[in-house]
Amino acid sequence: MFVVIVEFDLHPERFEDFKARVQIQAEESLDKEDECHIFDVCIEPTRPNSILLYEIYGSAEAFQIHLESNHFKAFDAEVAPWITSKQVRQFERLER
């Protein structure tokens, strides 16, 4: 399994807009992508204006398909001006 963690810092005035839009993106990814298994949207109460995504895909190739999807491209273009910083980390999950 392929794990992606994305941390966003957002312009304060766009935080609520981003929160609503990223939840739609999570639902679309889970509904439209067979190899998107988990797409969690998390907030850290002590860090206002920050959102963390925790995503699990069947493979790195499945994540690449996600990045090339129309729904991701639309999301990415819409929210880009709302973001002050973004960090993406990728992992291979150890199987038990």
CYANA upper distance limits for C-alpha pairs under 8 A (distance plus 0.5 A):
  1 MET  CA     56 ILE  CA      7.15
  1 MET  CA     57 TYR  CA      6.41
  1 MET  CA     58 GLY  CA      5.36
  1 MET  CA     59 SER  CA      5.97
  1 MET  CA     92 GLU  CA      6.51
  1 MET  CA     93 ARG  CA      5.88
  1 MET  CA     94 LEU  CA      8.35
  1 MET  CA     95 GLU  CA      8.50
  2 PHE  CA     56 ILE  CA      6.11
  2 PHE  CA     57 TYR  CA      5.57
  2 PHE  CA     58 GLY  CA      6.49
  2 PHE  CA     59 SER  CA      5.53
  2 PHE  CA     60 ALA  CA      6.22
  2 PHE  CA     63 PHE  CA      8.20
  2 PHE  CA     90 GLN  CA      7.83
  2 PHE  CA     91 PHE  CA      6.46
  2 PHE  CA     92 GLU  CA      5.34
  2 PHE  CA     93 ARG  CA      6.55
  3 VAL  CA     54 TYR  CA      7.81
  3 VAL  CA     55 GLU  CA      6.19
  3 VAL  CA     56 ILE  CA      5.07
  3 VAL  CA     57 TYR  CA      6.91
  3 VAL  CA     90 GLN  CA      6.24
  3 VAL  CA     91 PHE  CA      5.46
  3 VAL  CA     92 GLU  CA      6.48
  3 VAL  CA     93 ARG  CA      6.92
  4 VAL  CA     53 LEU  CA      8.24
  4 VAL  CA     54 TYR  CA      6.52
  4 VAL  CA     55 GLU  CA      5.58
  4 VAL  CA     56 ILE  CA      6.88
  4 VAL  CA     88 VAL  CA      7.54
  4 VAL  CA     89 ARG  CA      6.27
  4 VAL  CA     90 GLN  CA      5.12
  4 VAL  CA     91 PHE  CA      6.85
  5 ILE  CA     52 LEU  CA      7.48
  5 ILE  CA     53 LEU  CA      5.99
  5 ILE  CA     54 TYR  CA      5.33
  5 ILE  CA     55 GLU  CA      6.88
  5 ILE  CA     88 VAL  CA      6.34
  5 ILE  CA     89 ARG  CA      5.71
  5 ILE  CA     90 GLN  CA      6.97
  6 VAL  CA     52 LEU  CA      6.09
  6 VAL  CA     53 LEU  CA      5.52
  6 VAL  CA     54 TYR  CA      7.34
  6 VAL  CA     86 LYS  CA      7.45
  6 VAL  CA     87 GLN  CA      6.08
  6 VAL  CA     88 VAL  CA      4.97
  6 VAL  CA     89 ARG  CA      6.87
  7 GLU  CA     50 SER  CA      7.67
  7 GLU  CA     51 ILE  CA      6.41
  7 GLU  CA     52 LEU  CA      4.99
  7 GLU  CA     53 LEU  CA      6.99
  7 GLU  CA     86 LYS  CA      6.07
  7 GLU  CA     87 GLN  CA      5.67
  7 GLU  CA     88 VAL  CA      7.10
  8 PHE  CA     50 SER  CA      6.02
  8 PHE  CA     51 ILE  CA      5.71
  8 PHE  CA     52 LEU  CA      6.76
  8 PHE  CA     83 ILE  CA      7.17
  8 PHE  CA     84 THR  CA      8.07
  8 PHE  CA     85 SER  CA      6.33
  8 PHE  CA     86 LYS  CA      5.10
  8 PHE  CA     87 GLN  CA      7.23
  9 ASP  CA     49 ASN  CA      6.27
  9 ASP  CA     50 SER  CA      5.05
  9 ASP  CA     51 ILE  CA      7.19
  9 ASP  CA     83 ILE  CA      6.45
  9 ASP  CA     84 THR  CA      5.95
  9 ASP  CA     85 SER  CA      5.64
  9 ASP  CA     86 LYS  CA      6.96
 10 LEU  CA     14 ARG  CA      7.23
 10 LEU  CA     15 PHE  CA      6.41
 10 LEU  CA     18 PHE  CA      8.49
 10 LEU  CA     49 ASN  CA      5.72
 10 LEU  CA     50 SER  CA      6.71
 10 LEU  CA     82 TRP  CA      6.28
 10 LEU  CA     83 ILE  CA      4.96
 10 LEU  CA     84 THR  CA      5.67
 10 LEU  CA     85 SER  CA      7.57
 11 HIS  CA     15 PHE  CA      6.86
 11 HIS  CA     49 ASN  CA      7.37
 11 HIS  CA     82 TRP  CA      6.15
 11 HIS  CA     83 ILE  CA      6.64
 11 HIS  CA     84 THR  CA      6.67
 12 PRO  CA     49 ASN  CA      6.19
 14 ARG  CA     18 PHE  CA      6.58
 14 ARG  CA     82 TRP  CA      6.34
 15 PHE  CA     19 LYS  CA      6.58
 15 PHE  CA     49 ASN  CA      6.16
 15 PHE  CA     50 SER  CA      8.47
 15 PHE  CA     82 TRP  CA      8.29
 16 GLU  CA     20 ALA  CA      6.74
 17 ASP  CA     21 ARG  CA      6.65
 18 PHE  CA     22 VAL  CA      6.38
 18 PHE  CA     79 VAL  CA      7.19
 18 PHE  CA     82 TRP  CA      7.81
 19 LYS  CA     23 GLN  CA      6.85
 19 LYS  CA     51 ILE  CA      8.24
 20 ALA  CA     24 ILE  CA      7.17
 21 ARG  CA     25 GLN  CA      6.85
 21 ARG  CA     75 PHE  CA      8.09
 22 VAL  CA     26 ALA  CA      6.63
 22 VAL  CA     41 VAL  CA      7.98
 22 VAL  CA     75 PHE  CA      8.22
 23 GLN  CA     27 GLU  CA      6.85
 23 GLN  CA     41 VAL  CA      7.34
 24 ILE  CA     28 GLU  CA      6.65
 25 GLN  CA     29 SER  CA      6.57
 25 GLN  CA     71 HIS  CA      7.78
 25 GLN  CA     72 PHE  CA      7.63
 25 GLN  CA     75 PHE  CA      7.26
 26 ALA  CA     30 LEU  CA      6.74
 26 ALA  CA     39 PHE  CA      6.04
 26 ALA  CA     40 ASP  CA      7.64
 26 ALA  CA     41 VAL  CA      8.04
 27 GLU  CA     31 ASP  CA      6.52
 27 GLU  CA     39 PHE  CA      8.45
 28 GLU  CA     32 LYS  CA      6.24
 28 GLU  CA     33 GLU  CA      8.46
 28 GLU  CA     71 HIS  CA      7.67
 29 SER  CA     33 GLU  CA      6.03
 29 SER  CA     36 CYS  CA      6.99
 29 SER  CA     39 PHE  CA      8.06
 29 SER  CA     66 HIS  CA      7.94
 29 SER  CA     71 HIS  CA      8.29
 29 SER  CA     72 PHE  CA      8.44
 30 LEU  CA     34 ASP  CA      7.79
 30 LEU  CA     36 CYS  CA      6.10
 30 LEU  CA     37 HIS  CA      7.17
 30 LEU  CA     38 ILE  CA      7.65
 30 LEU  CA     39 PHE  CA      7.45
 33 GLU  CA     66 HIS  CA      7.81
 35 GLU  CA     57 TYR  CA      5.81
 35 GLU  CA     58 GLY  CA      5.49
 35 GLU  CA     59 SER  CA      8.12
 35 GLU  CA     62 ALA  CA      6.41
 36 CYS  CA     55 GLU  CA      7.98
 36 CYS  CA     56 ILE  CA      6.61
 36 CYS  CA     57 TYR  CA      5.06
 36 CYS  CA     58 GLY  CA      7.20
 36 CYS  CA     62 ALA  CA      7.86
 36 CYS  CA     63 PHE  CA      8.25
 37 HIS  CA     55 GLU  CA      8.00
 37 HIS  CA     56 ILE  CA      5.97
 37 HIS  CA     57 TYR  CA      6.13
 37 HIS  CA     58 GLY  CA      7.71
 38 ILE  CA     54 TYR  CA      7.82
 38 ILE  CA     55 GLU  CA      5.66
 38 ILE  CA     56 ILE  CA      5.43
 38 ILE  CA     57 TYR  CA      7.71
 39 PHE  CA     53 LEU  CA      7.38
 39 PHE  CA     54 TYR  CA      6.24
 39 PHE  CA     55 GLU  CA      4.86
 39 PHE  CA     56 ILE  CA      7.15
 40 ASP  CA     53 LEU  CA      6.14
 40 ASP  CA     54 TYR  CA      5.58
 40 ASP  CA     55 GLU  CA      6.81
 41 VAL  CA     51 ILE  CA      7.54
 41 VAL  CA     52 LEU  CA      6.54
 41 VAL  CA     53 LEU  CA      5.33
 41 VAL  CA     54 TYR  CA      7.17
 42 CYS  CA     51 ILE  CA      6.27
 42 CYS  CA     52 LEU  CA      5.55
 42 CYS  CA     53 LEU  CA      6.65
 42 CYS  CA     54 TYR  CA      8.31
 43 ILE  CA     47 ARG  CA      8.45
 43 ILE  CA     50 SER  CA      6.87
 43 ILE  CA     51 ILE  CA      5.39
 43 ILE  CA     52 LEU  CA      6.71
 44 GLU  CA     48 PRO  CA      7.68
 44 GLU  CA     50 SER  CA      7.27
 44 GLU  CA     51 ILE  CA      7.52
 44 GLU  CA     52 LEU  CA      8.46
 57 TYR  CA     62 ALA  CA      6.54
 57 TYR  CA     63 PHE  CA      6.56
 58 GLY  CA     62 ALA  CA      6.63
 58 GLY  CA     63 PHE  CA      8.47
 59 SER  CA     63 PHE  CA      7.10
 60 ALA  CA     64 GLN  CA      6.85
 61 GLU  CA     65 ILE  CA      6.82
 62 ALA  CA     66 HIS  CA      6.81
 63 PHE  CA     67 LEU  CA      6.87
 64 GLN  CA     68 GLU  CA      6.86
 65 ILE  CA     69 SER  CA      6.69
 66 HIS  CA     72 PHE  CA      7.19
 67 LEU  CA     72 PHE  CA      6.54
 67 LEU  CA     73 LYS  CA      7.60
 68 GLU  CA     72 PHE  CA      7.54
 68 GLU  CA     73 LYS  CA      7.40
 69 SER  CA     73 LYS  CA      6.81
 70 ASN  CA     74 ALA  CA      6.61
 71 HIS  CA     75 PHE  CA      6.72
 72 PHE  CA     76 ASP  CA      6.49
 73 LYS  CA     77 ALA  CA      6.64
 74 ALA  CA     78 GLU  CA      6.67
 75 PHE  CA     79 VAL  CA      6.68
 76 ASP  CA     80 ALA  CA      6.38
 79 VAL  CA     83 ILE  CA      7.31
